[in-house]
Structure formats: structure tokens, C-alpha cells
Amino acid sequence: MSDNKPTSAEAPAAPAAPAAKEKPGRGVQLTERAAKEILRVIAEQNFPATTWVRLGAKGGGCSGFTYVLDFDQNGPTEFDLTFVQHGVNVVVDKKSEFFMGGTMLDFNDGLLDRGFTFKNPLASGTCGCGTSFSA
């Protein structure tokens, strides 16, 4: 019985760490589908291989904030966080990261819902348009 109790005590400690990691998060994560689409557009538009994808949030939209997704050929500044995921250079400004930490950027290629989607764990509400959120 005493052997089971230390094991039980260790078990709750392990789930607490992943839950804490998922909640705040750092930066924005790309799915493979999103990365493939971004790389396809970069190639199609003949952008240089050094092109960055800038993700962010700005005031506006139906719910208070709207997502920003753009190509940036100037690169990051001292106000940015950078990540490389699935071969894509991602830059997020620190102010946006406060509202978007842990967000997952995905790409849907269906007939009715084609486009990028943001799954933001920090959003307290979203709008039907899919590009607006509140935090």
C-alpha cells in the first residue's frame, strides 16, 4: 500500500506540468498543413527563401481583436519573437504574443471552408467570421 501512495503522489505532479505548459504557451504553432500552404504561397509569389511569416493581433474586428497574417521580407526586430516550424520562419511581435500565446495556426482546404484558422487558447470569445476574438 505504501508503494502505491508515492506513485499516486507522482502521478498528479506530472499532469500539472503539461497543463501549465499548454495554458500560457509561447508563440504560435503551425500545423504541417498550414506550413505547406505558406511554403506553397511563398514559392508561387516568388518571395525569397528568407521571407518571414508575421502573425499577430491588432485591435478591431467584431470581438475586439483581429488576427494578422502577412509575409515580411524585412525580418524580425527587437520587439519580436521568432520560431522556425516545418521549414517556415515565423515572427510574432511581443505584444501580440501576450494575446496569442499557444495559438495553433491550421489550414483547411475544403470546398466550403478553405483558408487559415486560428485556435487560440487565450481567446475568451470568438466571432463567426473566424478572424476576430476577445481576450
C-alpha positions as CSV (number, residue, x, y, z in Angstrom):
1,M,0.0,0.0,0.0
2,S,2.8,2.4,0.8
3,D,4.3,1.8,-2.6
4,N,1.1,2.8,-4.3
5,K,0.8,6.1,-2.5
6,P,4.2,7.6,-3.7
7,T,3.2,6.5,-7.2
8,S,-0.1,8.3,-6.8
9,A,1.7,11.4,-5.5
10,E,3.9,11.4,-8.5
11,A,1.1,11.0,-11.0
12,P,-0.7,14.3,-10.1
13,A,2.6,16.2,-10.4
14,A,3.2,15.0,-13.9
15,P,-0.2,16.2,-15.4
16,A,0.2,19.6,-13.7
17,A,3.3,20.4,-15.7
18,P,1.7,19.8,-19.2
19,A,-1.4,21.7,-18.2
20,A,0.7,24.7,-17.1
21,K,2.7,24.5,-20.4
22,E,-0.5,24.3,-22.6
23,K,-2.2,27.2,-20.9
24,P,0.3,30.1,-21.3
25,G,2.3,28.7,-24.3
26,R,4.9,30.7,-26.2
27,G,4.5,31.9,-29.7
28,V,2.2,30.4,-32.3
29,Q,2.4,26.8,-33.5
30,L,1.9,25.9,-37.2
31,T,0.4,22.6,-38.3
32,E,2.0,20.8,-41.2
33,R,-0.9,21.7,-43.4
34,A,-0.5,25.4,-42.6
35,A,3.2,25.3,-43.2
36,K,2.8,23.5,-46.5
37,E,0.3,26.2,-47.7
38,I,2.6,29.0,-46.5
39,L,5.5,27.5,-48.4
40,R,3.3,27.0,-51.5
41,V,2.3,30.7,-51.5
42,I,5.9,31.8,-50.9
43,A,7.0,29.8,-53.9
44,E,4.0,30.8,-56.1
45,Q,4.7,34.5,-55.3
46,N,8.5,34.1,-56.0
47,F,9.3,35.5,-52.5
48,P,12.8,34.9,-51.4
49,A,13.5,31.9,-49.2
50,T,14.4,34.3,-46.3
51,T,10.7,35.5,-46.2
52,W,9.2,35.5,-42.7
53,V,5.5,34.9,-41.9
54,R,4.3,37.6,-39.5
55,L,1.5,36.6,-37.2
56,G,-0.2,38.9,-34.8
57,A,-3.3,40.5,-33.3
58,K,-4.5,44.1,-33.6
59,G,-7.4,46.0,-32.1
60,G,-10.6,45.8,-34.2
61,G,-12.9,43.2,-35.6
62,C,-16.2,42.0,-34.3
63,S,-14.9,40.8,-30.9
64,G,-12.2,43.3,-30.0
65,F,-9.1,41.9,-31.7
66,T,-8.4,40.6,-35.2
67,Y,-5.7,38.2,-36.4
68,V,-2.9,39.3,-38.7
69,L,-1.1,37.0,-41.1
70,D,1.3,38.6,-43.5
71,F,4.6,38.0,-45.3
72,D,7.5,40.0,-44.0
73,Q,10.7,40.4,-46.1
74,N,12.4,42.7,-43.6
75,G,12.6,40.1,-40.8
76,P,12.3,40.4,-37.1
77,T,13.0,43.4,-34.9
78,E,13.9,43.7,-31.2
79,F,10.2,43.7,-30.4
80,D,9.6,40.3,-32.0
81,L,9.8,36.6,-31.0
82,T,10.9,34.2,-33.8
83,F,10.3,30.5,-34.4
84,V,11.1,28.1,-37.2
85,Q,8.4,25.4,-37.7
86,H,8.2,22.9,-40.5
87,G,10.6,25.0,-42.6
88,V,8.7,28.2,-42.1
89,N,10.2,31.3,-40.4
90,V,7.6,32.7,-38.1
91,V,7.7,36.1,-36.3
92,V,5.3,37.3,-33.7
93,D,5.5,40.7,-32.0
94,K,5.7,40.5,-28.3
95,K,2.5,42.5,-27.7
96,S,0.5,40.1,-29.9
97,E,2.1,37.1,-28.3
98,F,0.6,38.2,-25.0
99,F,-2.9,37.6,-26.5
100,M,-1.9,34.7,-28.8
101,G,0.5,32.6,-26.7
102,G,-0.1,28.9,-27.6
103,T,-2.3,29.6,-30.6
104,M,-2.3,26.9,-33.3
105,L,-2.5,28.1,-36.9
106,D,-4.0,25.4,-39.2
107,F,-5.2,25.3,-42.8
108,N,-8.4,23.9,-44.1
109,D,-8.6,23.0,-47.8
110,G,-12.2,22.0,-48.0
111,L,-14.6,23.4,-50.6
112,L,-16.6,25.5,-48.2
113,D,-14.1,26.4,-45.5
114,R,-10.8,26.9,-47.3
115,G,-8.3,29.1,-45.5
116,F,-6.2,29.5,-42.4
117,T,-7.8,29.0,-39.0
118,F,-6.5,30.2,-35.6
119,K,-7.1,28.1,-32.5
120,N,-6.4,30.4,-29.6
121,P,-6.5,29.0,-26.0
122,L,-6.4,32.5,-24.6
123,A,-9.4,33.7,-26.5
124,S,-12.4,34.2,-24.2
125,G,-14.7,34.6,-27.2
126,T,-14.7,34.5,-31.0
127,C,-16.9,35.8,-33.8
128,G,-18.5,33.7,-36.5
129,C,-16.1,35.3,-39.1
130,G,-13.2,33.3,-37.6
131,T,-10.8,36.2,-37.8
132,S,-11.9,38.1,-34.6
133,F,-11.6,37.2,-30.9
134,S,-11.8,38.7,-27.5
135,A,-9.3,38.1,-24.7
